[in-house]
Amino acid sequence: MRENALKAIWLRLNVQLSRKDKLIFAKYLSVLLGAGLAIDESVDVLNKQAKGSLKRILDHLSMTVKHGETLAVGLSAFPHVFSPLFINLVASGESSGNLQGNLLNVVGQMEKEYELNSKIRGALMYPMIIVIVAFLIAAGIFVFVLPNVIDMFESLDVELPLATKILIAVATFVSAHGILTVAGIIGFLLLIGTVRKISFFDPALHGMILLVPIIGGIAKKVNLARFTRSLGTMVQSGIPIDEAVIITQNVLDNVYYKHIFDKLTEAIKLGNDLSSVLEMHPRLIPSMATHVIYVGEQAGSLGDMLIYLAKFYEQEVSDVTDNLSQLLEPFLLIFIGVMVGGLALAVMTPIYEVIGSF
């Protein structure tokens, strides 16, 4: 018994599954169930073709199902692999006899989430490259150009501008303490990464993101798309609204949207509608979304209305990210112009003063 328990713990801690493998698992299992195979037979068929981590998971699922447990119970042994949304959709499908349909909903949810994340990453890649190149150019000037210019400045009998003095001081420090400078930059980047992982700083960081022009608008639309897609998928799959709200909260990244779902959980316990809580947050939930949800609640088609909103906001994110490079280009040009122009002025101003004195 102890050996089996230790083996189960080891399995949970050492198994990782890519998004692609999870999609393949859900999609192929749905196909096999649709072809009329039982759950245990379907898992065995997949297990014969699987390799690596997926095979180890399927081994566990096969054993679990054959011992009379549900597939959802087997999946819940891997909470770091399968999200609460994934597990609850499977559990709901098993309870309602519509596991195949719910697995298709899982696939749709994961595919949309992947498309959304890919769009955002792709849109931010160009601005990030521009900023990195600008910093590399600045670093090159500090390391290779300024040391030679400093010698020339020291030979000039002229009062240097404050900007030039600061530039020389920084360049001298970088030249004398190159390793320390690199270590400081790496340490600063690591500090930023650490701060992002500490929940204490989330309200400040997430609030700043929502206030940033363009980026804040995208962040709002992404959170709206995620919450409507997740909640709509679960409502359509037969998961009770109170459970669906709690699960959806885990899908959201922004702490302010999570706070709204805290209030939704309490409101539902008191018998209130979703729309009555959402309309209290017009800065985060547009009135159009609140009204559509209200119509869905009154018509008994909340799941359909939420999916309708999800498609709308996913398209909004797609449209904005497709044009993000053009939208950010003026800001990037100003940033690069100020950086490079400031360096150029700091270097050239003393030279022009010397030339003008003759």
C-alpha positions as CSV (number, residue, x, y, z in Angstrom):
1,M,0.0,0.0,0.0
2,R,2.8,2.4,1.0
3,E,4.7,1.6,-2.2
4,N,1.6,2.3,-4.3
5,A,1.0,5.6,-2.5
6,L,4.6,6.7,-3.1
7,K,4.3,5.7,-6.7
8,A,1.1,7.8,-7.1
9,I,2.8,10.8,-5.5
10,W,5.8,10.4,-7.8
11,L,3.5,10.2,-10.8
12,R,1.7,13.4,-9.9
13,L,4.9,15.4,-9.4
14,N,6.9,14.2,-12.4
15,V,4.3,14.1,-15.2
16,Q,4.0,17.1,-17.5
17,L,1.8,17.3,-20.6
18,S,2.0,19.8,-23.4
19,R,-1.1,21.7,-24.6
20,K,-0.8,19.8,-27.9
21,D,-0.9,16.4,-26.1
22,K,-3.9,17.5,-24.0
23,L,-5.7,18.5,-27.2
24,I,-4.9,15.2,-28.8
25,F,-6.1,13.3,-25.8
26,A,-9.5,15.1,-25.6
27,K,-10.1,15.1,-29.3
28,Y,-9.2,11.4,-29.9
29,L,-11.1,10.3,-26.8
30,S,-14.2,12.1,-28.1
31,V,-13.8,10.4,-31.5
32,L,-13.6,6.9,-30.0
33,L,-16.6,7.6,-27.7
34,G,-18.5,8.8,-30.7
35,A,-17.7,5.6,-32.5
36,G,-19.5,3.7,-29.8
37,L,-16.6,2.5,-27.7
38,A,-16.9,2.4,-23.9
39,I,-14.7,4.7,-21.8
40,D,-12.3,1.9,-20.7
41,E,-12.0,0.6,-24.2
42,S,-11.3,4.1,-25.5
43,V,-8.6,4.8,-22.9
44,D,-7.0,1.5,-23.7
45,V,-6.9,2.3,-27.5
46,L,-5.2,5.6,-26.8
47,N,-2.8,4.0,-24.4
48,K,-1.5,1.6,-27.0
49,Q,-0.5,4.5,-29.2
50,A,0.7,6.9,-26.5
51,K,4.3,7.6,-25.4
52,G,6.1,9.4,-22.6
53,S,4.0,11.4,-20.1
54,L,0.7,10.8,-21.9
55,K,1.2,7.1,-21.7
56,R,1.9,7.3,-17.9
57,I,-1.3,9.3,-17.4
58,L,-3.3,6.9,-19.6
59,D,-1.9,3.9,-17.6
60,H,-3.3,5.6,-14.4
61,L,-6.6,6.4,-16.1
62,S,-7.0,2.9,-17.4
63,M,-6.5,1.4,-13.9
64,T,-8.8,4.0,-12.3
65,V,-11.7,3.3,-14.8
66,K,-11.3,-0.5,-14.5
67,H,-11.6,-0.2,-10.7
68,G,-15.0,1.4,-11.1
69,E,-14.0,5.1,-10.7
70,T,-15.0,7.8,-13.1
71,L,-12.6,9.3,-15.7
72,A,-12.9,12.7,-13.9
73,V,-11.6,11.0,-10.7
74,G,-8.6,9.7,-12.6
75,L,-7.9,13.1,-14.1
76,S,-8.1,14.8,-10.7
77,A,-5.0,12.9,-9.7
78,F,-3.1,15.4,-12.0
79,P,-4.2,18.9,-11.0
80,H,-1.0,20.4,-12.3
81,V,-1.8,18.9,-15.8
82,F,-5.5,19.2,-16.1
83,S,-7.3,22.4,-15.2
84,P,-10.4,22.5,-12.9
85,L,-12.3,23.5,-16.1
86,F,-11.1,20.4,-17.9
87,I,-11.9,18.0,-15.0
88,N,-15.3,19.5,-14.3
89,L,-16.4,19.4,-17.9
90,V,-15.5,15.7,-18.0
91,A,-17.3,15.1,-14.7
92,S,-20.4,16.9,-16.0
93,G,-20.3,14.9,-19.2
94,E,-20.1,11.6,-17.4
95,S,-23.0,12.6,-15.1
96,S,-25.2,13.7,-18.0
97,G,-24.3,11.0,-20.4
98,N,-22.8,13.5,-22.8
99,L,-19.1,13.0,-22.3
100,Q,-18.3,13.1,-26.0
101,G,-20.0,16.5,-26.4
102,N,-18.3,17.9,-23.3
103,L,-14.9,16.7,-24.6
104,L,-15.5,18.6,-27.8
105,N,-16.3,21.6,-25.6
106,V,-13.0,21.1,-23.9
107,V,-11.2,21.0,-27.2
108,G,-12.9,24.1,-28.4
109,Q,-12.1,25.9,-25.2
110,M,-8.4,24.9,-25.3
111,E,-8.1,25.8,-29.0
112,K,-9.6,29.3,-28.5
113,E,-7.3,29.9,-25.5
114,Y,-4.3,28.9,-27.5
115,E,-5.3,31.2,-30.4
116,L,-5.8,34.1,-28.0
117,N,-2.4,33.6,-26.3
118,S,-0.7,33.1,-29.7
119,K,-2.2,36.4,-31.0
120,I,-1.0,38.3,-28.0
121,R,2.5,36.8,-28.1
122,G,2.8,37.5,-31.8
123,A,1.6,41.0,-31.5
124,L,4.0,41.9,-28.7
125,M,7.0,40.3,-30.4
126,Y,7.7,43.2,-32.8
127,P,7.7,45.9,-30.1
128,M,9.9,43.8,-27.9
129,I,12.4,43.2,-30.7
130,I,12.5,47.0,-31.4
131,V,13.1,47.8,-27.7
132,I,15.8,45.2,-27.3
133,V,17.6,46.4,-30.4
134,A,17.4,50.0,-29.2
135,F,19.0,49.0,-25.8
136,L,21.7,47.0,-27.6
137,I,22.6,50.0,-29.8
138,A,22.8,52.1,-26.6
139,A,24.9,49.5,-24.9
140,G,27.2,49.4,-28.0
141,I,27.6,53.2,-27.8
142,F,28.5,53.1,-24.1
143,V,31.0,50.3,-24.5
144,F,32.7,51.0,-27.9
145,V,32.1,54.7,-28.8
146,L,32.1,56.7,-25.6
147,P,35.4,55.5,-24.2
148,N,37.2,57.1,-27.2
149,V,35.0,60.2,-27.1
150,I,35.7,60.7,-23.3
151,D,39.5,61.1,-24.0
152,M,38.7,63.8,-26.6
153,F,36.4,65.6,-24.1
154,E,39.1,65.6,-21.5
155,S,41.5,67.3,-23.8
156,L,39.0,70.1,-24.6
157,D,39.1,73.2,-22.6
158,V,35.3,73.7,-22.4
159,E,32.6,73.4,-19.8
160,L,30.7,70.2,-20.5
161,P,26.8,70.3,-20.3
162,L,25.2,68.4,-17.5
163,A,23.8,65.7,-19.8
164,T,27.3,65.0,-21.2
165,K,28.8,64.8,-17.6
166,I,26.1,62.3,-16.7
167,L,26.8,60.3,-19.9
168,I,30.6,60.3,-19.2
169,A,30.0,59.2,-15.6
170,V,27.8,56.3,-16.7
171,A,30.2,55.3,-19.4
172,T,33.2,55.4,-17.1
173,F,31.3,53.2,-14.5
174,V,30.3,50.7,-17.2
175,S,33.8,50.5,-18.5
176,A,35.3,50.0,-15.1
177,H,32.7,47.7,-13.7
178,G,31.4,45.8,-16.7
179,I,30.7,42.5,-14.9
180,L,29.0,44.4,-12.0
181,T,26.8,46.2,-14.5
182,V,25.8,43.0,-16.3
183,A,25.1,41.4,-13.0
184,G,23.0,44.4,-11.9
185,I,20.9,44.2,-15.1
186,I,20.3,40.5,-14.8
187,G,19.4,41.0,-11.1
188,F,17.0,43.7,-12.0
189,L,15.3,41.5,-14.6
190,L,15.1,38.6,-12.1
191,L,13.6,41.0,-9.5
192,I,10.9,42.0,-12.0
193,G,10.1,38.4,-12.6
194,T,10.0,37.7,-8.9
195,V,7.7,40.6,-8.2
196,R,5.3,39.4,-10.9
197,K,5.0,36.1,-9.1
198,I,4.2,37.6,-5.7
199,S,0.5,38.1,-5.3
200,F,1.0,41.0,-2.9
201,F,2.0,43.2,-5.9
202,D,-0.8,42.0,-8.2
203,P,-3.3,44.9,-7.4
204,A,-0.7,47.5,-8.3
205,L,0.7,45.7,-11.4
206,H,-2.7,44.6,-12.8
207,G,-4.1,48.1,-12.2
208,M,-1.2,49.7,-14.1
209,I,-1.7,47.3,-17.0
210,L,-5.4,48.3,-17.3
211,L,-4.5,52.0,-17.3
212,V,-1.8,51.7,-20.0
213,P,-3.1,53.0,-23.4
214,I,-3.8,50.3,-26.0
215,I,-2.4,47.5,-23.8
216,G,-5.0,48.2,-21.1
217,G,-7.8,47.9,-23.7
218,I,-6.4,44.6,-24.9
219,A,-6.1,43.2,-21.4
220,K,-9.8,44.0,-20.7
221,K,-10.9,42.3,-23.9
222,V,-8.7,39.2,-23.2
223,N,-10.2,38.8,-19.7
224,L,-13.8,39.4,-21.1
225,A,-13.1,36.7,-23.8
226,R,-11.8,34.2,-21.3
227,F,-14.5,34.6,-18.7
228,T,-17.4,34.5,-21.3
229,R,-15.9,31.5,-23.1
230,S,-15.2,29.5,-20.0
231,L,-18.4,30.3,-18.2
232,G,-20.5,29.8,-21.4
233,T,-18.8,26.5,-22.1
234,M,-19.6,25.2,-18.6
235,V,-23.2,26.4,-18.6
236,Q,-23.8,24.8,-22.0
237,S,-22.2,21.6,-20.6
238,G,-24.6,21.4,-17.7
239,I,-22.4,22.5,-14.8
240,P,-24.3,24.5,-12.2
241,I,-23.8,28.2,-12.4
242,D,-22.4,28.5,-8.9
243,E,-19.7,25.9,-9.6
244,A,-19.0,27.4,-13.1
245,V,-18.4,30.8,-11.6
246,I,-15.9,29.5,-9.1
247,I,-14.0,27.5,-11.8
248,T,-14.0,30.5,-14.2
249,Q,-12.3,32.7,-11.6
250,N,-9.2,30.5,-11.9
251,V,-9.1,31.1,-15.7
252,L,-8.7,34.9,-15.2
253,D,-5.3,36.5,-14.9
254,N,-6.3,40.0,-13.6
255,V,-6.9,40.3,-9.9
256,Y,-9.7,42.9,-10.5
257,Y,-11.7,40.6,-12.6
258,K,-11.1,37.8,-10.1
259,H,-12.6,40.2,-7.4
260,I,-15.8,40.6,-9.5
261,F,-16.1,36.8,-9.5
262,D,-15.8,36.8,-5.7
263,K,-18.9,39.0,-5.6
264,L,-20.6,36.9,-8.2
265,T,-20.2,33.8,-6.0
266,E,-21.8,35.6,-3.1
267,A,-24.6,37.0,-5.2
268,I,-25.5,33.6,-6.7
269,K,-25.7,32.1,-3.2
270,L,-28.2,34.9,-2.4
271,G,-30.3,34.1,-5.5
272,N,-29.2,37.1,-7.5
273,D,-28.5,37.2,-11.3
274,L,-25.1,37.6,-12.9
275,S,-26.0,40.7,-14.7
276,S,-27.1,42.5,-11.4
277,V,-23.5,42.2,-10.2
278,L,-21.7,42.8,-13.5
279,E,-23.5,46.1,-14.1
280,M,-21.9,47.4,-10.9
281,H,-18.5,47.4,-12.6
282,P,-18.9,49.4,-15.9
283,R,-15.2,50.2,-16.1
284,L,-14.3,46.5,-16.4
285,I,-17.6,45.0,-17.8
286,P,-19.0,47.0,-20.7
287,S,-22.8,47.8,-20.6
288,M,-23.3,45.9,-23.8
289,A,-21.9,42.7,-22.3
290,T,-24.0,43.1,-19.2
291,H,-27.2,43.7,-21.3
292,V,-26.5,40.6,-23.5
293,I,-26.0,38.5,-20.3
294,Y,-29.2,39.9,-18.9
295,V,-31.1,38.9,-22.0
296,G,-29.6,35.4,-21.9
297,E,-30.7,35.0,-18.2
298,Q,-34.3,36.1,-19.0
299,A,-34.6,33.9,-22.1
300,G,-33.0,30.9,-20.5
301,S,-30.1,30.9,-23.0
302,L,-27.3,32.2,-20.9
303,G,-24.8,29.7,-22.2
304,D,-25.5,30.7,-25.8
305,M,-25.3,34.4,-25.0
306,L,-22.0,34.0,-23.2
307,I,-20.5,32.1,-26.2
308,Y,-21.8,34.8,-28.5
309,L,-20.0,37.4,-26.4
310,A,-16.8,35.3,-26.3
311,K,-16.7,35.2,-30.1
312,F,-17.2,38.9,-30.2
313,Y,-14.4,39.7,-27.8
314,E,-12.1,37.1,-29.4
315,Q,-12.6,38.8,-32.7
316,E,-12.0,42.2,-31.0
317,V,-8.6,41.0,-29.6
318,S,-7.7,39.5,-33.0
319,D,-8.5,42.8,-34.8
320,V,-6.5,44.9,-32.3
321,T,-3.5,42.6,-32.2
322,D,-3.3,42.4,-36.0
323,N,-2.9,46.2,-36.0
324,L,-0.9,46.5,-32.8
325,S,2.4,47.1,-34.5
326,Q,0.9,50.1,-36.3
327,L,-0.7,51.4,-33.2
328,L,2.5,51.2,-31.1
329,E,4.8,52.4,-33.9
330,P,4.5,56.1,-33.0
331,F,5.3,55.4,-29.3
332,L,8.3,53.2,-30.3
333,L,9.6,55.9,-32.6
334,I,9.3,58.5,-29.9
335,F,11.1,56.2,-27.4
336,I,13.9,55.4,-29.8
337,G,14.2,59.0,-30.9
338,V,14.5,60.2,-27.3
339,M,17.0,57.5,-26.4
340,V,19.3,57.8,-29.5
341,G,18.7,61.6,-29.9
342,G,19.6,62.2,-26.3
343,L,22.8,60.3,-26.6
344,A,23.7,62.1,-29.8
345,L,23.0,65.5,-28.3
346,A,25.1,64.7,-25.2
347,V,28.0,63.7,-27.4
348,M,27.7,66.4,-30.2
349,T,26.9,69.5,-28.1
350,P,30.4,70.0,-26.6
351,I,31.9,69.4,-30.0
352,Y,29.8,72.1,-31.6
353,E,30.6,74.5,-28.8
354,V,34.3,74.0,-29.5
355,I,33.9,74.5,-33.2
356,G,31.8,77.6,-32.6
357,S,34.5,79.1,-30.3
358,F,36.9,79.3,-33.3
